[in-house]
């Protein structure tokens, strides 16, 4: 679920930034998309770590999955940004 959440947030953020009248390169869009997904993943893991359980291994794996998902989502968005739009 964490990986898919990273993909969804990165693609959603990229789509929002793409429709705004900002002057950003493709690299800037991808960077901001990945950062938004990582920030949301970290915020969720802090919440989960403090309130639910104190399992550092689970938190680390979840953060890695969120990072991989963010990179995949940004890569997919970048493909559509360059080839479809």
Secondary structure, 3 states (H helix, E strand, C coil): CHHHHHHHHHHHHHHHHHHCCCCCCHHHHHHHHHHHHHHHHHHHHHHHHHHCCCCHHHHHHHHHHHHHHHHHHHHHHHHHHHHCC
